[in-house]
């Protein structure tokens, strides 16, 4: 702020130049007051003491990475109830927000992913918990908009799905019927492309985890522990941050501050962090063991993955989904550079680490421990999905439950039975990236997965460019629909037809399915 002073200069102040001040006898000087917004608390219970029943919380973290574990424990012990919690996911059964779920403290979750949290899924499917499933990038942008004072925005993500059309279950009855359903979103067309309107998210309190804070309350996050934390902090009336280290003002260079102190209201210094790892994954040591037996599940997966790796080209930016798609990165040729982007905030993702190099603050979107390559970068979830929605990612490879002959994709829900959540998939397929789906050709019982129409809730409409299965490769062309372009050795066109209920044509250049 500026302080006004007449005639007597104040020694501690910094005067403006004489050219700016002119000949006036009154000078305008910069104040050096040390007053600050952020208050420092001795412990987490004191910092959350005024959080009441029914509050709306914005909670940072991705999986277990970057979660405010001390603040969550304090709220669990405080016993507040009927909370609405906005967080990408809810930890696991026995850690993170999963602890509050088990205590029945949460009334509604606004999340993108249920994942492997069995209690989360159980409470939702039995009608004990309201769950507003939201695409991960939309969730990040709704928070970013809330913090920026923007009430709503339009996005292509989710157009033509239950997110757009309404009817997505938010709450079930105890008998499994839909009690509360999502509402239809407003849709508009801009420059020939369809979009839906999403409203901003704000909250009463944000609970975030940072690496460092200075005495002003400026925050620095570490590696992929940044994720949703900054967006949550900006969108809340009161932001409470727990940090691993507190340093003096000025020790953090201004250009290295990730979240300015204006967004931070309370800070606690946490100690003895557990930093649990959801999926500890290390580099595989080649012990010379034999390859998978032909036709085994491992052999089938590797067949698909080795074909998917042929989709890479030198210098491209690619996003790989959980499971088989991520395995394709193991087959990138050594003379090729592929920049892997992970939606939790990495560009330039490297391979799994050696056992002695595991870092709980460095995970991929599948919550697996990874590394980063020289020239890589870390950023928040809102920036990550800006890259995706903005069309800066060249290739997306992801899994699927069903694909239609028009290129519709379903991969996030089996109503009343399985609720994983869409995660970032809707954002990825709703962007301008090339979309390749990798999956086994049939489900259990040889049930076809490539259909005239998807019977499961859609992830995206007419968004798939190519399907790679253990039997063949289909391209999906706007005018011709499904076109069979490759078949695996020993597989005939008749074999493919018998396992596919969708109509397709056969390319005149049909060839054997490639393997890297």
C-alpha positions, -999 to +999 in steps of 0.1 A: +000+000+000+010+036-003+016+060+027+013+097+023+039+120+041+045+157+041+079+173+044+095+148+069+108+117+051+104+084+069+137+065+071+122+031+067+101+041+037+112+040+000+105+073-017+094+075-053+117+093-078+117+131-079+105+129-115+074+111-103+069+133-072+074+166-090+079+197-069+051+189-044+061+192-007+040+161+000+055+128-010+038+094-016+059+066-001+058+028+000+049+014+034+071-013+049+045-025+073+048-062+081+011-067+085-001-099+068-032-119+061-019-153+071-021-163+107+002-191+120-013-218+143+005-242+166-016-272+156-043-285+132-072-287+157-069-250+165-067-241+128-100-259+121-118-250+153-144-228+136-154-253+109-190-262+116-214-289+106-227-284+070-196-265+058-184-268+022-148-279+021-124-277-009-097-303-003-065-305-023-046-337-033-046-364-060-050-399-047-029-397-015-003-373-030-004-338-016-034-344+008-036-322+039-034-353+062-030-333+095-061-311+088-082-342+077-072-360+109-082-329+130-116-327+113-122-364+118-114-360+155-136-329+157-165-349+145-181-323+122-209-338+101-231-332+070-201-318+051-200-311+014-165-320+002-150-310-032-120-331-039-107-350-069-112-382-050-116-394-014-083-411-006-086-447+003-106-466+029-082-462+057-065-429+049-072-393+037-108-384+033-117-420+035-114-416+073-142-390+073-163-412+050-160-441+074-172-418+102-202-408+081-191-371+083-196-364+046-230-358+031-220-350-005-188-356-025-181-335-056-153-356-073-141-370-106-130-404-094-141-430-070-113-454-079-104-482-055-121-467-024-145-495-017-163-476+011-168-446-011-184-468-038-204-488-012-219-457+004-228-442-030-244-474-044-265-480-012-278-444-010-258-434+021-238-407+002-245-381-024-219-381-052-217-355-079-193-370-104-176-343-124-150-346-152-116-339-137-107-310-159-141-295-155-136-298-117-103-280-119-117-253-141-148-248-119-125-243-089-102-219-110-133-200-121-146-198-086-113-183-074-113-158-103-148-145-097-161-161-130-196-175-123-197-200-152-180-210-185-185-232-215-166-264-223-168-292-249-161-317-221-192-340-216-213-328-245-237-355-255-232-375-223-252-377-190-232-347-178-248-327-205-282-343-208-288-349-171-299-380-153-265-390-139-272-405-104-262-382-075-280-402-048-296-437-049-324-451-028-316-480-006-333-502-032-310-490-060-333-465-077-321-430-085-333-406-058-314-374-069-303-370-105-281-344-122-297-316-141-294-309-178-267-284-187-273-255-211-257-261-245-244-236-271-226-238-303-195-216-309-178-216-342-194-249-353-186-268-321-209-278-293-203-268-256-221-270-223-222-246-195-206-254-161-209-233-130-180-222-108-173-238-074-165-219-043-163-231-007-163-221+029-129-235+037-100-249+017-077-275+032-044-276+013-010-291+016+022-273+006+059-280+009+070-246+022+055-214+035+073-181+043+062-159+072+040-139+048+020-170+039+034-175+004+034-212-006+056-235-026+044-270-036+066-300-043+064-319-076+030-335-083+018-327-048+007-294-063-023-309-082-056-294-070-041-276-040-037-241-056-071-241-073-088-251-040-070-224-021-081-197-044-117-207-045-124-207-007-134-179+017-108-192+042-077-212+031-060-233+057-026-246+046-004-272+063+032-272+053+063-292+059+086-262+064+083-226+074+110-202+063+116-165+069+101-139+045+124-133+016+140-168+016+117-179-012+125-160-044+094-142-057+096-161-090+095-194-072+063-187-053+034-209-065+006-194-045+008-158-033+000-150+003-032-131-007-050-165-010-037-179+023-054-173+057-040-198+081-009-219+082+002-248+104+036-265+104+030-303+101+055-329+112+060-366+108+042-369+075+033-404+065+030-396+028+014-430+020+018-443-015-013-457-031+005-477-058+042-482-052+056-491-086+093-496-094+113-504-125+111-541-134+144-559-132+150-582-162+159-615-146+157-634-179+124-651-172+105-665-201+079-646-220+042-649-214+026-681-227+007-676-260-030-667-253-025-659-217-039-627-202-004-612-201+003-622-237-030-606-249-023-574-230+013-572-244+000-578-279-023-548-276+004-526-259+030-534-286+006-524-313-003-492-294+033-482-292+034-479-330+011-448-326+039-428-312+060-404-334+091-385-326+085-352-307+048-357-300+030-349-268+009-378-255-014-387-226-017-423-216-045-437-195-043-461-166-034-497-173-026-509-208-022-475-223+005-466-198+024-498-205+028-487-241+054-462-229+077-492-222+080-498-259+090-463-271+120-468-293+153-455-278+158-431-308+124-415-304+113-387-280+077-388-268+067-361-242+043-378-218+018-356-202+000-368-170-032-349-160-021-347-124+006-322-133+036-336-152+050-329-186+080-351-195+071-380-174+098-407-171+098-444-163+091-461-130+118-454-105+144-478-090+134-490-055+158-466-038+145-436-058+108-437-050+093-403-042+058-401-028+054-366-042+060-379-077+032-400-091+013-404-124-025-402-130-028-439-120-012-430-086+019-450-095+053-438-085+072-424-115+102-402-125+106-371-145+130-366-175+154-337-180+134-308-195+102-319-178+079-296-158+054-297-129+022-277-127-013-276-112-043-296-123-060-265-139-029-258-161-028-295-170-063-295-184-058-262-201-031-280-221-056-308-229-087-287-237-065-263-256-055-290-281-018-290-272-017-328-266-013-347-299-023-382-289-045-398-262-045-435-256-070-448-231-090-479-222-127-486-230-156-508-218-175-502-251-170-484-284-198-478-310-195-480-347-198-442-347-169-438-324-188-432-292-169-443-261-181-457-227-156-464-200-166-449-166-197-465-152-219-495-151-251-482-135-260-496-100-229-519-102-196-503-109-187-467-103-151-457-110-158-422-122-147-406-154-115-390-141-099-370-169-112-392-197-141-369-207-118-339-210-093-359-230-118-372-256-136-339-257-104-321-269-089-319-303-064-348-296-063-380-316-080-407-295-069-443-296-088-469-275-070-500-264-091-529-250-097-566-253-120-574-281-147-590-260-157-589-223-163-619-200-183-646-217-171-634-251-196-605-249-189-580-277-175-546-267-176-530-302-213-524-308-238-506-330-246-483-300-230-482-266-254-494-239-234-479-210-232-442-201-210-424-226-176-408-220-178-390-253-197-389-286-180-396-319-146-391-303-126-423-311-103-424-341-088-459-337-095-491-317-067-515-310-077-549-296-061-583-293-077-594-326-074-564-349-072-526-355-103-506-365-102-470-378-134-449-374-139-427-403-166-399-403-182-411-436-175-448-435-177-457-399-157-487-387-130-498-411-110-529-404-074-521-413-053-547-395-058-583-381-035-602-358-017-631-372-039-662-373-071-641-370-094-640-400-120-614-410-147-639-401-132-643-366-134-605-362-170-604-375-181-632-351-168-612-321-181-578-333-218-568-334-211-534-350-212-531-388-178-526-405-161-525-438-128-541-447-100-519-460-087-529-494-052-525-478-059-549-449-026-560-434-013-580-405-014-562-371+019-545-364+040-552-333+069-530-321 
